[in-house]
Amino acid sequence: MRSVSGSVILALTIVTAGVLVAAADAPPPWAYGFASPAPATPPAAPAPAAPAGPAGARGGAPAAAPAPDDGALKHLSGSTGAFTVTQIRDAFGPADWYPGDHPTMPDIVAHGKRPDVRACSLCHYPNGKGRPENAGVSGLPVSYFLQTMTDFRSGARKSADARKGNTNIMIAIAKGMTDEETKAAAEYFAAMKWTPWIKVVEAATVPKTRIAGGMFLRIEGNETEPIGDRIIETPENVEATEVLRDARSGFIAYVPPGSVKKGETLVTTGGGKTTQCSVCHGPDLRGLGPVPGIAGRSPSYMARQLYDMQQDVRKGVWSDLMKPVVAKLNNADMLAIAAYTASR
C-alpha cells in the first residue's frame, strides 16, 4: 500500500507540475499595450479617469500629456471637415471626418451621454474599425454585441492585465447605457460590413516604437529592434491615427517569421491542441450566425481575448463555449493564431 500511495503521490505531483507549466504563461504584455510584463503585485486601482481626452479614452499604459491645442483647424485629404485638436478629442462629440462612409449615427454613438458614457465613435471610430487598444466592432452580430455589453455590465468581462484601464472604462460605459441605447449602437455597427485594414508583415526586426495609451507608435528615424515573441501592431501613419484619429488610416502588424504558417495549421486543423476555428466562425472566418467574424481583425485584440478567456477573466455565454478551445494553448500558439487570422 505504501508503494502504491507513493506512486499515486508521484503521479499527482507530475500531473500538477504539468498543469503549472501549462498555466505559467503570464499575460503577453504586447497584446495589452505594454512593453514589459505586469508586476507581480497588481497596481493600485487608478483614480476615475476624466471623461474627455485621448489618454483616458484609450487605456493601456498611461499616455504622456497630449500636446496643447494650438487652435488651428486640421484637415485630412478626402475630407471636407476641419477640426481643432480639442474637437477631434471631444469624448462627447468627436470629429467625424467622413460622414459619407457610414450610416447616420445614433446619438449614443455620435455623442455618448454624460457623465460616463463616451461617444462610441471616439474609440471605435464612426465606421466601427477601432484600433489595437480597443476593438473593431463593425460587422458584429447584434446578439453578440448585446451579450458583450451585458457581460461588461455584469462584471463577467474583465482583463487579465489589471493595468489595461480602458476595460474599466467600458464597464462604466456599459452600465451607463440603457437597453435602447445599447440596441441602437449594436444595430448601427452591425449594419456595416467589416473590411480588413491591417497589413500583416513577417519580420525578424521591426521599427522601434514607443507606447502611448496602449498603442505602439513608430519612433522617428530608422532604428530597429528584434521582434522577439511579439506582434507589433502600429499605425501606417502615426500622426493620422494618433493626433487626427483618421478612420481611413490603417495599421501594419509585424509578426515573427513563420508565425502565419503555424497559425494556419492551428486555425484550420487544430494542430492537436485546439478546435478548427471554422467550425464556429465559418469556413471563411467571417462569422456564422451569432458567432463573430475573426478574419482581418486586430491581432492584438485577438490574442488578449484568447488569453482572457483561457484565464477565466472573460466569462459569459460565448466565453464558456471557448474555454475548451483555448485550454491547451500557450502564448506562442495564441500569437500564431492572431497572426494568421489578421492576415485573412
KEKE-3310 file (N, C-alpha, C; in steps of 0.2 Angstrom, whole numbers, plus 5000, padded with zeros to 4 digits):
npx = (5004:5010:5019:5011:5004:5014:5017:5005:5005:5017:5013:5003:5010:5018:5008:5002:5013:5014:5002:5005:5015:5009:5001:5008:5012:5012:5002:5003:5012:5013:5001:4992:4996:5008:5026:5032:5031:5017:5018:5022:5015:4999:4995:4989:4971:4967:4963:4947:4945:4946:4932:4935:4947:4962:4970:4964:4954:4959:4966:4977:4995:4999:4997:5008:5005:4994:4999:4996:4982:4983:4974:4972:4964:4963:4966:4961:4966:4953:4943:4930:4930:4935:4944:4948:4961:4956:4942:4943:4947:4936:4926:4913:4907:4916:4927:4920:4926:4923:4908:4901:4905:4898:4882:4869:4873:4867:4863:4869:4880:4887:4888:4887:4884:4883:4888:4897:4896:4905:4906:4903:4910:4922:4932:4930:4929:4918:4916:4917:4929:4939:4954:4970:4971:4958:4943:4938:4922:4913:4902:4899:4888:4872:4866:4878:4885:4876:4876:4890:4890:4882:4889:4900:4893:4889:4900:4906:4916:4932:4949:4964:4976:4978:4982:4976:4967:4956:4947:4940:4934:4925:4917:4911:4904:4895:4887:4881:4873:4857:4845:4839:4848:4860:4855:4853:4866:4872:4864:4868:4882:4882:4876:4886:4898:4912:4928:4944:4959:4972:4988:4998:5014:5028:5042:5059:5065:5060:5053:5058:5048:5037:5026:5010:4996:4992:4995:5006:5018:5027:5044:5052:5064:5076:5078:5079:5073:5074:5060:5056:5046:5033:5019:5019:5009:5005:5002:5000:5002:5007:5004:4992:4984:4986:4985:4975:4965:4961:4949:4951:4964:4975:4983:4999:5004:5017:5024:5032:5043:5037:5026:5013:5011:5012:5001:4991:4990:4985:4973:4966:4967:4967:4979:4981:4979:4969:4952:4946:4944:4935:4923:4915:4916:4914:4918:4925:4930:4923:4912:4897:4881:4876:4889:4904:4914:4932:4941:4954:4955:4961:4976:4982:4971:4964:4973:4974:4960:4959:4968:4962:4950:4955:4961:4950:4945:4937:4921:4905:4891:4896:4910:4911:4909:4921:4931:4936:4942:4953:4960:4972:4981:4997:5006:5013:5006:4994:4998:5002:4990:4983:4991:4989:4974:4973:4979:4970)
npy = (4994:5006:5008:5010:5021:5030:5030:5035:5048:5053:5053:5062:5073:5075:5077:5088:5097:5098:5104:5116:5121:5122:5132:5143:5154:5171:5186:5191:5205:5214:5212:5218:5231:5235:5237:5229:5215:5213:5219:5208:5211:5218:5234:5248:5252:5263:5281:5287:5290:5306:5312:5316:5318:5310:5302:5296:5290:5279:5269:5256:5259:5273:5288:5301:5318:5326:5336:5353:5361:5371:5378:5379:5374:5357:5347:5334:5324:5320:5323:5335:5341:5351:5353:5357:5351:5349:5347:5336:5327:5327:5319:5318:5320:5318:5322:5319:5314:5308:5308:5302:5289:5280:5275:5286:5291:5285:5294:5290:5284:5295:5305:5300:5300:5311:5308:5297:5290:5289:5294:5281:5283:5289:5280:5269:5273:5282:5272:5260:5253:5253:5252:5245:5245:5244:5238:5232:5235:5235:5226:5216:5203:5207:5201:5196:5208:5214:5204:5205:5218:5216:5207:5215:5224:5216:5212:5201:5202:5205:5211:5202:5208:5219:5232:5237:5250:5254:5244:5245:5257:5253:5245:5255:5262:5253:5251:5263:5265:5263:5250:5252:5261:5254:5244:5252:5256:5243:5239:5248:5247:5234:5235:5238:5231:5222:5226:5222:5231:5230:5227:5212:5208:5198:5198:5199:5209:5225:5242:5253:5257:5268:5268:5274:5277:5263:5259:5255:5266:5271:5276:5291:5291:5278:5267:5250:5235:5218:5208:5198:5188:5193:5203:5217:5230:5243:5260:5264:5278:5288:5301:5303:5294:5295:5308:5315:5305:5298:5289:5282:5278:5265:5250:5242:5226:5219:5203:5188:5179:5165:5163:5165:5154:5144:5148:5146:5132:5128:5135:5130:5116:5113:5107:5097:5103:5111:5117:5117:5133:5136:5129:5135:5149:5150:5145:5154:5162:5173:5174:5167:5165:5170:5170:5179:5187:5183:5186:5196:5205:5215:5208:5210:5213:5200:5191:5195:5192:5178:5175:5180:5173:5160:5162:5164:5176:5183:5180:5173:5169:5166:5165:5154:5143:5144:5141:5127:5126:5135:5130:5122:5130:5139:5155:5157:5150:5157:5169:5165:5161:5173:5180:5174:5174:5188:5190:5186)
npz = (5000:5004:4994:4983:4987:4987:4973:4968:4973:4968:4954:4954:4958:4946:4937:4942:4941:4928:4925:4931:4923:4911:4914:4916:4908:4908:4906:4889:4887:4875:4869:4877:4876:4882:4886:4894:4906:4917:4934:4948:4960:4959:4952:4962:4961:4949:4949:4945:4928:4919:4909:4896:4883:4875:4881:4892:4885:4878:4886:4892:4894:4904:4895:4889:4893:4882:4868:4869:4862:4848:4842:4829:4814:4808:4794:4783:4769:4757:4765:4769:4781:4795:4809:4826:4837:4850:4847:4839:4849:4858:4869:4869:4857:4846:4831:4815:4802:4789:4785:4775:4774:4782:4790:4796:4812:4828:4842:4854:4849:4842:4851:4864:4882:4895:4913:4910:4899:4885:4868:4857:4845:4847:4852:4844:4832:4819:4809:4815:4815:4825:4835:4839:4853:4857:4851:4835:4830:4820:4809:4818:4825:4830:4841:4847:4850:4860:4870:4874:4879:4890:4897:4901:4909:4919:4925:4921:4911:4910:4912:4910:4912:4924:4922:4911:4907:4899:4899:4911:4909:4899:4906:4914:4904:4898:4909:4910:4900:4892:4889:4876:4870:4870:4861:4849:4846:4844:4832:4823:4821:4817:4804:4796:4785:4789:4784:4781:4787:4790:4788:4787:4791:4790:4800:4806:4812:4818:4817:4829:4843:4853:4867:4868:4877:4876:4863:4850:4844:4830:4831:4826:4813:4808:4817:4822:4830:4837:4834:4843:4854:4850:4843:4834:4832:4823:4818:4801:4798:4809:4814:4808:4814:4828:4832:4823:4822:4811:4802:4791:4790:4791:4798:4802:4805:4813:4813:4820:4810:4801:4809:4804:4796:4805:4813:4804:4803:4816:4816:4805:4806:4820:4825:4834:4847:4848:4842:4826:4819:4810:4812:4821:4818:4804:4787:4780:4790:4793:4802:4808:4809:4825:4829:4830:4816:4813:4804:4798:4808:4822:4828:4840:4849:4847:4852:4866:4869:4868:4878:4889:4890:4892:4905:4912:4915:4906:4905:4903:4891:4878:4880:4888:4879:4872:4881:4882:4869:4870:4880:4880:4874:4872:4875:4863:4854:4854:4849:4836:4830:4831:4822:4810:4808:4807:4795:4786)
capx = (5000:5014:5022:5005:5002:5019:5016:5000:5008:5022:5009:4999:5015:5020:5002:5001:5018:5012:4997:5008:5019:5005:4997:5014:5012:5009:4999:5008:5012:5012:4994:4988:4998:5013:5032:5035:5026:5014:5022:5020:5010:4995:4995:4983:4966:4968:4958:4942:4948:4942:4928:4937:4955:4964:4974:4958:4949:4962:4968:4984:5000:4997:5000:5010:5000:4994:5001:4991:4979:4986:4968:4972:4960:4966:4962:4963:4964:4947:4938:4929:4929:4940:4943:4954:4963:4951:4936:4945:4947:4930:4923:4905:4906:4922:4926:4918:4930:4920:4901:4898:4907:4894:4875:4868:4875:4863:4866:4874:4887:4890:4889:4888:4879:4887:4895:4902:4896:4908:4904:4906:4914:4928:4937:4929:4928:4912:4915:4917:4935:4943:4961:4973:4970:4951:4941:4934:4915:4908:4900:4897:4881:4868:4866:4884:4886:4872:4879:4896:4889:4879:4895:4904:4889:4888:4907:4909:4921:4937:4956:4969:4981:4975:4984:4973:4962:4950:4942:4936:4930:4920:4912:4907:4900:4890:4882:4878:4869:4850:4845:4838:4854:4864:4852:4854:4873:4873:4861:4872:4888:4881:4874:4892:4902:4919:4933:4951:4963:4978:4993:5002:5021:5033:5049:5063:5067:5054:5054:5057:5041:5035:5019:5005:4989:4991:4996:5013:5019:5034:5048:5055:5071:5076:5081:5075:5075:5072:5053:5055:5040:5028:5016:5019:5004:5007:4998:5003:5003:5007:5000:4985:4980:4986:4983:4969:4960:4959:4946:4953:4971:4975:4988:5004:5005:5023:5023:5038:5044:5034:5020:5007:5010:5010:4994:4986:4989:4981:4966:4962:4966:4968:4986:4981:4979:4963:4947:4946:4940:4929:4918:4910:4917:4913:4923:4930:4931:4919:4907:4892:4875:4878:4896:4908:4920:4938:4946:4956:4954:4967:4979:4982:4964:4963:4977:4972:4954:4961:4971:4957:4946:4959:4962:4943:4943:4932:4916:4899:4889:4900:4916:4911:4910:4928:4936:4939:4945:4959:4963:4979:4986:5001:5006:5016:5000:4989:5002:5002:4983:4981:4994:4985:4968:4973:4981:4965)
capy = (5000:5012:5010:5012:5028:5034:5031:5040:5055:5055:5054:5068:5078:5076:5080:5095:5101:5099:5109:5123:5123:5124:5138:5148:5160:5177:5189:5194:5212:5217:5211:5223:5238:5237:5234:5224:5211:5216:5217:5203:5214:5222:5241:5250:5254:5270:5286:5288:5294:5311:5309:5318:5317:5304:5297:5292:5286:5273:5264:5254:5262:5280:5292:5307:5323:5327:5342:5358:5363:5377:5381:5378:5369:5352:5344:5327:5323:5317:5326:5342:5343:5355:5352:5358:5345:5348:5345:5329:5323:5328:5312:5318:5323:5319:5323:5314:5316:5305:5306:5298:5282:5276:5277:5291:5288:5286:5300:5287:5283:5301:5310:5297:5303:5312:5309:5292:5286:5292:5293:5275:5284:5291:5275:5264:5277:5281:5267:5254:5250:5253:5252:5239:5245:5243:5233:5233:5232:5235:5219:5211:5201:5211:5197:5196:5214:5214:5200:5208:5224:5213:5204:5221:5227:5212:5211:5195:5203:5210:5210:5198:5213:5224:5239:5240:5254:5255:5239:5248:5262:5250:5243:5261:5264:5248:5252:5269:5264:5260:5244:5255:5264:5248:5241:5256:5255:5236:5238:5253:5244:5228:5237:5240:5225:5223:5226:5222:5237:5228:5223:5208:5208:5194:5202:5197:5215:5229:5248:5254:5260:5270:5266:5279:5275:5256:5258:5255:5271:5271:5282:5294:5288:5271:5262:5244:5231:5212:5207:5193:5184:5199:5206:5224:5232:5250:5264:5266:5285:5289:5307:5302:5290:5297:5315:5316:5300:5296:5282:5278:5276:5258:5248:5237:5221:5215:5196:5184:5174:5158:5163:5165:5147:5140:5149:5142:5125:5128:5138:5126:5109:5112:5105:5093:5107:5115:5115:5121:5139:5137:5125:5140:5156:5150:5142:5160:5165:5179:5174:5162:5167:5175:5170:5185:5185:5184:5187:5203:5210:5216:5203:5212:5211:5193:5187:5196:5189:5171:5174:5182:5168:5155:5163:5164:5183:5185:5175:5174:5163:5164:5163:5147:5139:5145:5138:5120:5128:5138:5127:5119:5134:5143:5161:5156:5147:5162:5174:5162:5161:5180:5182:5171:5177:5195:5190:5184)
capz = (5000:5004:4987:4978:4988:4984:4966:4966:4975:4962:4948:4955:4958:4939:4933:4945:4939:4921:4924:4932:4917:4906:4915:4919:4904:4910:4900:4884:4888:4869:4867:4881:4875:4886:4884:4899:4909:4923:4940:4952:4964:4954:4954:4965:4957:4947:4951:4940:4923:4916:4903:4889:4882:4871:4885:4896:4880:4875:4891:4891:4898:4904:4890:4891:4892:4875:4866:4869:4856:4846:4840:4821:4811:4805:4788:4780:4762:4756:4769:4769:4788:4798:4816:4830:4841:4855:4844:4837:4855:4862:4871:4869:4850:4842:4824:4810:4795:4783:4786:4769:4775:4787:4790:4801:4819:4833:4846:4858:4845:4840:4857:4871:4887:4901:4913:4910:4893:4880:4862:4854:4839:4849:4852:4839:4826:4817:4805:4819:4814:4831:4835:4843:4860:4859:4847:4829:4831:4814:4807:4823:4825:4835:4848:4850:4853:4866:4875:4876:4884:4896:4901:4904:4914:4925:4928:4918:4906:4913:4908:4914:4914:4928:4920:4905:4910:4896:4901:4916:4906:4895:4911:4916:4899:4898:4915:4910:4894:4893:4884:4870:4868:4868:4855:4844:4844:4841:4826:4819:4819:4813:4798:4792:4784:4791:4779:4784:4786:4794:4784:4791:4788:4794:4800:4812:4816:4817:4819:4836:4845:4860:4868:4870:4878:4874:4856:4848:4839:4827:4833:4820:4811:4805:4821:4823:4836:4836:4836:4849:4854:4850:4837:4835:4828:4823:4813:4795:4798:4816:4815:4806:4819:4835:4833:4819:4823:4804:4802:4785:4790:4794:4803:4800:4811:4812:4816:4819:4804:4802:4814:4800:4794:4812:4815:4799:4805:4822:4814:4800:4808:4827:4827:4840:4853:4849:4838:4820:4820:4805:4815:4824:4815:4797:4783:4778:4797:4793:4806:4807:4814:4831:4831:4826:4812:4816:4799:4796:4814:4826:4831:4847:4852:4846:4857:4873:4871:4869:4884:4895:4891:4895:4912:4915:4917:4902:4906:4899:4887:4872:4883:4891:4873:4870:4886:4880:4863:4872:4886:4879:4870:4876:4872:4856:4850:4853:4844:4829:4828:4830:4816:4804:4807:4805:4788:4781)
cpx = (5004:5017:5017:5004:5008:5019:5011:5002:5013:5018:5006:5004:5017:5014:5001:5007:5017:5007:5000:5012:5015:5001:5002:5014:5009:5006:5004:5008:5010:5004:4989:4991:5004:5020:5035:5030:5023:5018:5018:5014:5005:4995:4988:4978:4967:4962:4953:4945:4943:4938:4931:4945:4957:4967:4969:4954:4952:4964:4975:4988:4998:5001:5003:5005:5000:4996:4995:4988:4981:4980:4967:4968:4964:4962:4965:4961:4958:4942:4937:4929:4935:4939:4949:4955:4958:4945:4937:4944:4941:4926:4916:4903:4912:4921:4924:4921:4926:4913:4898:4900:4903:4887:4875:4869:4869:4866:4870:4880:4890:4892:4889:4882:4883:4884:4900:4902:4899:4905:4907:4911:4921:4933:4937:4929:4921:4910:4916:4924:4939:4950:4964:4971:4963:4948:4937:4927:4910:4907:4899:4890:4878:4868:4872:4886:4882:4874:4885:4895:4886:4884:4899:4900:4889:4895:4910:4915:4926:4944:4961:4975:4978:4977:4980:4967:4956:4945:4937:4932:4924:4915:4908:4902:4894:4885:4878:4873:4862:4850:4843:4844:4859:4862:4854:4861:4874:4870:4865:4878:4887:4879:4880:4896:4909:4923:4940:4955:4970:4982:4998:5009:5025:5039:5053:5065:5061:5056:5054:5051:5041:5028:5015:4998:4987:4992:5004:5014:5026:5038:5051:5062:5070:5079:5076:5077:5072:5064:5052:5049:5034:5025:5016:5015:5004:5003:5003:5006:5002:5002:4993:4981:4980:4984:4976:4964:4957:4956:4947:4961:4972:4982:4993:5005:5011:5023:5030:5038:5041:5028:5013:5006:5008:5003:4989:4985:4984:4974:4962:4962:4966:4975:4986:4980:4972:4958:4948:4942:4934:4923:4912:4910:4916:4919:4928:4932:4928:4913:4901:4886:4877:4885:4900:4913:4926:4943:4948:4956:4960:4970:4980:4976:4963:4967:4975:4965:4955:4963:4966:4952:4949:4959:4955:4942:4938:4927:4910:4897:4894:4907:4916:4912:4917:4933:4939:4943:4952:4963:4970:4984:4990:5002:5008:5010:4995:4992:5001:4995:4981:4985:4991:4978:4968:4975:4976:4961)
cpy = (5006:5013:5012:5019:5032:5035:5036:5047:5057:5057:5061:5074:5080:5079:5087:5100:5103:5104:5116:5126:5126:5131:5144:5154:5166:5181:5192:5201:5216:5217:5216:5230:5240:5234:5229:5221:5215:5214:5212:5205:5219:5229:5243:5253:5262:5275:5286:5293:5300:5309:5311:5318:5311:5299:5293:5288:5280:5268:5262:5258:5270:5284:5298:5312:5325:5334:5347:5360:5370:5381:5381:5373:5364:5350:5338:5327:5318:5319:5333:5345:5347:5355:5354:5352:5344:5345:5337:5324:5323:5321:5312:5321:5324:5320:5317:5316:5314:5303:5302:5291:5278:5279:5283:5288:5290:5291:5296:5286:5289:5305:5307:5300:5304:5310:5304:5288:5290:5290:5286:5277:5287:5286:5270:5267:5277:5275:5260:5250:5248:5253:5246:5239:5244:5237:5236:5230:5232:5227:5214:5209:5205:5207:5197:5202:5215:5210:5202:5214:5221:5210:5210:5224:5223:5210:5204:5196:5208:5208:5206:5202:5219:5231:5242:5243:5255:5249:5241:5253:5259:5248:5249:5263:5260:5249:5258:5270:5261:5254:5247:5258:5259:5245:5245:5256:5248:5236:5243:5250:5237:5229:5238:5233:5227:5222:5227:5229:5236:5224:5219:5207:5204:5197:5200:5203:5220:5236:5249:5258:5263:5268:5272:5277:5268:5255:5259:5260:5271:5277:5285:5292:5281:5266:5256:5240:5224:5211:5203:5189:5189:5200:5213:5227:5240:5254:5265:5273:5287:5296:5306:5299:5293:5304:5317:5311:5299:5289:5279:5276:5270:5257:5243:5232:5217:5209:5192:5180:5167:5158:5162:5157:5142:5141:5146:5135:5124:5130:5133:5118:5108:5110:5101:5096:5111:5113:5120:5127:5140:5133:5130:5147:5156:5148:5148:5164:5172:5179:5169:5163:5172:5175:5175:5182:5187:5186:5194:5207:5210:5210:5204:5210:5204:5189:5189:5193:5182:5170:5175:5176:5162:5156:5164:5171:5186:5179:5176:5168:5161:5162:5156:5142:5139:5142:5132:5122:5131:5135:5125:5124:5138:5150:5161:5154:5153:5168:5171:5163:5168:5183:5180:5174:5184:5195:5189:5189)
cpz = (5000:4998:4982:4980:4986:4977:4964:4968:4970:4956:4949:4955:4951:4936:4936:4942:4931:4920:4926:4927:4912:4907:4917:4914:4907:4904:4895:4884:4881:4867:4871:4881:4880:4884:4888:4903:4915:4929:4944:4957:4960:4957:4958:4960:4955:4949:4945:4934:4921:4910:4896:4889:4879:4876:4889:4891:4878:4880:4889:4896:4898:4899:4892:4890:4885:4874:4866:4863:4854:4843:4832:4819:4807:4799:4786:4773:4761:4760:4768:4776:4790:4805:4820:4834:4847:4852:4842:4844:4860:4863:4870:4862:4846:4835:4820:4804:4789:4784:4781:4770:4779:4787:4796:4808:4824:4838:4851:4855:4844:4846:4863:4875:4893:4907:4911:4903:4887:4873:4859:4848:4841:4849:4846:4832:4823:4812:4808:4818:4820:4830:4839:4850:4862:4855:4840:4830:4825:4811:4812:4824:4831:4842:4851:4854:4860:4871:4878:4881:4890:4900:4904:4910:4920:4928:4926:4913:4909:4909:4913:4916:4917:4926:4914:4907:4906:4896:4906:4914:4902:4900:4913:4911:4898:4903:4914:4904:4895:4888:4877:4867:4866:4861:4849:4841:4841:4834:4821:4817:4815:4806:4793:4791:4786:4785:4782:4782:4789:4789:4788:4788:4793:4794:4807:4816:4814:4819:4826:4838:4852:4861:4871:4871:4875:4867:4854:4843:4837:4830:4827:4819:4809:4810:4821:4829:4834:4838:4842:4848:4855:4843:4839:4830:4829:4818:4807:4795:4805:4817:4813:4811:4826:4836:4829:4820:4816:4803:4795:4785:4794:4798:4799:4806:4809:4816:4815:4813:4806:4806:4810:4798:4800:4813:4810:4801:4811:4820:4810:4802:4816:4829:4833:4847:4854:4843:4831:4821:4816:4808:4818:4820:4807:4793:4781:4784:4797:4798:4804:4812:4819:4833:4827:4821:4815:4811:4798:4802:4818:4829:4839:4851:4852:4852:4864:4874:4872:4876:4890:4896:4894:4903:4916:4918:4912:4902:4902:4895:4882:4875:4885:4885:4871:4875:4884:4873:4865:4877:4886:4875:4875:4872:4865:4852:4848:4848:4837:4826:4827:4823:4810:4803:4805:4798:4783:4778)
residu = (MET:ARG:SER:VAL:SER:GLY:SER:VAL:ILE:LEU:ALA:LEU:THR:ILE:VAL:THR:ALA:GLY:VAL:LEU:VAL:ALA:ALA:ALA:ASP:ALA:PRO:PRO:PRO:TRP:ALA:TYR:GLY:PHE:ALA:SER:PRO:ALA:PRO:ALA:THR:PRO:PRO:ALA:ALA:PRO:ALA:PRO:ALA:ALA:PRO:ALA:GLY:PRO:ALA:GLY:ALA:ARG:GLY:GLY:ALA:PRO:ALA:ALA:ALA:PRO:ALA:PRO:ASP:ASP:GLY:ALA:LEU:LYS:HIS:LEU:SER:GLY:SER:THR:GLY:ALA:PHE:THR:VAL:THR:GLN:ILE:ARG:ASP:ALA:PHE:GLY:PRO:ALA:ASP:TRP:TYR:PRO:GLY:ASP:HIS:PRO:THR:MET:PRO:ASP:ILE:VAL:ALA:HIS:GLY:LYS:ARG:PRO:ASP:VAL:ARG:ALA:CYS:SER:LEU:CYS:HIS:TYR:PRO:ASN:GLY:LYS:GLY:ARG:PRO:GLU:ASN:ALA:GLY:VAL:SER:GLY:LEU:PRO:VAL:SER:TYR:PHE:LEU:GLN:THR:MET:THR:ASP:PHE:ARG:SER:GLY:ALA:ARG:LYS:SER:ALA:ASP:ALA:ARG:LYS:GLY:ASN:THR:ASN:ILE:MET:ILE:ALA:ILE:ALA:LYS:GLY:MET:THR:ASP:GLU:GLU:THR:LYS:ALA:ALA:ALA:GLU:TYR:PHE:ALA:ALA:MET:LYS:TRP:THR:PRO:TRP:ILE:LYS:VAL:VAL:GLU:ALA:ALA:THR:VAL:PRO:LYS:THR:ARG:ILE:ALA:GLY:GLY:MET:PHE:LEU:ARG:ILE:GLU:GLY:ASN:GLU:THR:GLU:PRO:ILE:GLY:ASP:ARG:ILE:ILE:GLU:THR:PRO:GLU:ASN:VAL:GLU:ALA:THR:GLU:VAL:LEU:ARG:ASP:ALA:ARG:SER:GLY:PHE:ILE:ALA:TYR:VAL:PRO:PRO:GLY:SER:VAL:LYS:LYS:GLY:GLU:THR:LEU:VAL:THR:THR:GLY:GLY:GLY:LYS:THR:THR:GLN:CYS:SER:VAL:CYS:HIS:GLY:PRO:ASP:LEU:ARG:GLY:LEU:GLY:PRO:VAL:PRO:GLY:ILE:ALA:GLY:ARG:SER:PRO:SER:TYR:MET:ALA:ARG:GLN:LEU:TYR:ASP:MET:GLN:GLN:ASP:VAL:ARG:LYS:GLY:VAL:TRP:SER:ASP:LEU:MET:LYS:PRO:VAL:VAL:ALA:LYS:LEU:ASN:ASN:ALA:ASP:MET:LEU:ALA:ILE:ALA:ALA:TYR:THR:ALA:SER:ARG)
# end
